Amino acid sequence: MAAKIRLQRHGSKKRPFYFIVVADARSPRDGKFIQKIGTYNPLTIPATIELDRQKALEWLNKGAKPTDTVRRILSFKGVLYLKHLLRGVKLGLFDENVAMQKFTTWSAEHEELIKKRQQKAIEERKAKRKAAASAAPRKVSEAKAETPAPEENAEGGEA
């Protein structure tokens, strides 16, 4: 039985929400699955990903193949890097303490990078809102200035 780590769609029309599941490769997208290992919500800014790293790592070591999207999620969360480090331990390149220290360092740097990106996105949204709010009254006053005043008859008499 070939196992795949993939997304299982939930949520209503145009409001997707996904479970990250391990399923038999032959089962349908939203069908029977073996184990649920996390969730993915692409609608939030930034996207919300909750993942059980240990379960994902166990399934990868058992030979489960992730789909392209799930591979990116696993890479983002550090599961593939952890697998890479643990393979180095197995080959005897370094011990497990060094591997976990490397992963902890990477994880801290990654979290810092994510916080900076979130802060930058929040500041950009605030700047856009401020620009839009200040532009709205200007547009109204410009529109009033552009409309011609009703012209009076130059002859001063009857038309």
Secondary structure, DSSP 8 states (H G I E B T S, - for coil): --EEEEEEEESSTT--EEEEEEEETTS-TTS--SEEEEEEETTSSS-EEEE-HHHHHHHHHHT-EE-HHHHHHHHHHTHHHHHHHHHHHHHTSS-HHHHHHHHHHHHHHHHHHHHHHHHHHHHHHHHHHHHHHHHHHHHHHHHHHHS------TT-S--
